[in-house]
Amino acid sequence: MKFAYSILVNDLLQQYRFKSENMRAATAVAEEVRQFSQNDYAFRLSVGLEGLLSTAQAAGDAESAATLDELVIAQNMQQLADEHNGVLK
């Protein structure tokens, strides 16, 4: 994967982790708000990764697109596992 994509992926992941950890640490937040926020964070991560995938595909960068596609699949699988385990609803 090209370095520029790596930087953008890392930025998306850092934002997701930062927001998720802050929400988990917040004690005065209703569970429904926490779940909604976690779902929103996961959705934004997914949209960001898929946007990068589309950009790589449009640019004809097959190598980066393949790696980004694997990341999108892994993120979607993780979200499904979290939903199944009751982490997200």
GUDREN-951767 format. One record per atom (N, C-alpha, C): y, z, x. Coordinates in steps of 0.2 Angstrom, whole numbers, padded with zeros to 4 digits, always signed. Layout:
N
YZX;...
REM end
This chain:
89
-0006+0000+0004;+0000+0000+0000;+0006+0000+0004;+0011-0004+0002;+0017-0004+0006;+0021+0003+0006;+0024+0004+0012;+0028+0010+0013;+0033+0012+0007;+0036+0007+0005;+0041+0008-0001;+0038+0011-0007;+0032+0008-0009;+0028+0011-0014;+0026+0018-0013;+0024+0019-0007;+0021+0026-0005;+0027+0031-0006;+0033+0029-0004;+0039+0034-0005;+0040+0035-0012;+0040+0030-0016;+0041+0031-0024;+0035+0035-0027;+0029+0033-0025;+0024+0037-0028;+0024+0044-0026;+0026+0046-0020;+0027+0053-0018;+0032+0056-0022;+0038+0053-0023;+0043+0055-0027;+0041+0057-0034;+0038+0052-0037;+0035+0054-0044;+0031+0060-0044;+0026+0060-0039;+0022+0066-0039;+0025+0072-0038;+0030+0072-0034;+0034+0079-0032;+0038+0081-0038;+0041+0076-0042;+0044+0078-0048;+0040+0081-0053;+0034+0078-0054;+0029+0080-0059;+0027+0087-0057;+0025+0088-0051;+0022+0095-0049;+0028+0100-0050;+0034+0098-0048;+0039+0103-0048;+0041+0105-0055;+0041+0100-0060;+0042+0102-0067;+0037+0106-0070;+0030+0104-0068;+0025+0107-0071;+0024+0114-0069;+0025+0115-0062;+0025+0122-0060;+0031+0127-0062;+0037+0124-0063;+0042+0128-0066;+0040+0129-0073;+0037+0125-0077;+0036+0126-0084;+0030+0132-0084;+0025+0131-0080;+0020+0136-0080;+0023+0143-0078;+0028+0143-0074;+0030+0150-0071;+0035+0153-0077;+0038+0149-0081;+0043+0151-0086;+0039+0156-0091;+0041+0162-0091;+0038+0167-0096;+0040+0167-0103;+0047+0165-0104;+0050+0165-0110;+0050+0159-0114;+0044+0155-0113;+0044+0148-0117;+0038+0149-0121;+0039+0146-0127;+0034+0146-0132;+0028+0141-0130;+0022+0143-0132;+0016+0139-0130;+0017+0132-0132;+0019+0131-0138;+0020+0124-0141;+0025+0120-0137;+0031+0123-0134;+0036+0120-0130;+0032+0118-0123;+0029+0123-0121;+0025+0122-0114;+0021+0116-0115;+0017+0115-0120;+0012+0110-0120;+0016+0103-0121;+0021+0103-0125;+0025+0097-0126;+0028+0095-0120;+0031+0100-0116;+0034+0098-0110;+0029+0095-0105;+0023+0098-0104;+0017+0096-0100;+0015+0089-0101;+0014+0088-0108;+0013+0081-0110;+0018+0076-0108;+0024+0078-0109;+0030+0074-0107;+0030+0072-0100;+0029+0077-0096;+0029+0076-0089;+0023+0071-0087;+0017+0072-0090;+0012+0068-0088;+0013+0061-0090;+0016+0060-0096;+0018+0053-0099;+0023+0050-0094;+0028+0054-0092;+0033+0051-0087;+0030+0049-0080;+0025+0053-0078;+0022+0051-0072;+0018+0044-0073;+0014+0044-0079;+0010+0038-0080;+0015+0032-0081;+0020+0032-0084;+0025+0027-0085;+0028+0025-0078;+0029+0029-0074;+0032+0028-0067;+0027+0024-0063;+0021+0027-0063;+0015+0023-0059;+0014+0016-0062;+0014+0016-0068;+0012+0009-0071;+0018+0004-0070;+0024+0007-0070;+0030+0003-0068;+0029+0000-0061;+0027+0004-0056;+0026+0002-0049;+0021-0003-0049;+0015-0002-0053;+0010-0007-0053;+0012-0013-0055;+0016-0013-0061;+0019-0020-0063;+0023-0023-0058;+0027-0019-0055;+0032-0022-0050;+0028-0025-0044;+0022-0022-0042;+0018-0024-0036;+0015-0031-0039;+0012-0031-0045;+0009-0037-0047;+0014-0043-0048;+0020-0041-0050;+0025-0047-0051;+0027-0049-0044;+0027-0045-0039;+0029-0047-0032;+0023-0051-0029;+0017-0051-0032;+0012-0054-0029;+0009-0050-0023;+0010-0044-0023;+0007-0039-0018;+0001-0036-0021;-0005-0040-0020;-0011-0038-0022;-0014-0032-0019;-0013-0030-0013;-0015-0024-0010;-0012-0018-0013;-0005-0018-0013;-0002-0012-0016;-0004-0012-0023;-0004-0017-0027;-0006-0017-0034;-0013-0014-0035;-0018-0015-0031;-0025-0013-0031;-0024-0005-0030;-0021-0003-0025;-0020+0004-0024;-0017+0008-0030;-0011+0005-0032;-0007+0008-0038;-0012+0008-0044;-0016+0003-0045;-0020+0003-0051;-0025+0009-0050;-0028+0010-0044;-0032+0016-0043;-0029+0022-0045;-0023+0023-0043;-0019+0029-0044;-0018+0030-0052;-0016+0024-0055;-0015+0025-0063;-0022+0027-0066;-0027+0024-0064;-0034+0026-0067;-0035+0033-0065;-0034+0035-0059;-0035+0042-0057;-0031+0047-0061;-0025+0045-0062;-0020+0050-0066;-0022+0050-0073;-0024+0044-0076;-0026+0044-0083;-0033+0048-0084;-0037+0048-0079;-0043+0052-0079;-0042+0059-0079;-0037+0061-0075;-0035+0068-0074;-0032+0071-0081;-0028+0067-0084;-0025+0069-0090;-0030+0070-0095;-0035+0065-0096;-0040+0066-0100;-0045+0072-0099;-0046+0074-0093;-0050+0080-0091;-0046+0086-0093;-0039+0086-0092;-0035+0091-0094;-0035+0092-0101;-0034+0087-0105;-0034+0087-0112;-0041+0090-0115;-0046+0088-0112;-0053+0090-0114;-0054+0098-0112;-0051+0100-0106;-0051+0107-0104;-0046+0112-0108;-0042+0109-0112;-0037+0113-0116;-0031+0114-0112;-0030+0111-0106;-0024+0112-0102;-0018+0108-0106;-0019+0102-0109;-0014+0099-0113;-0017+0098-0120;-0013+0097-0124;-0015+0096-0131;-0010+0091-0134;
REM end
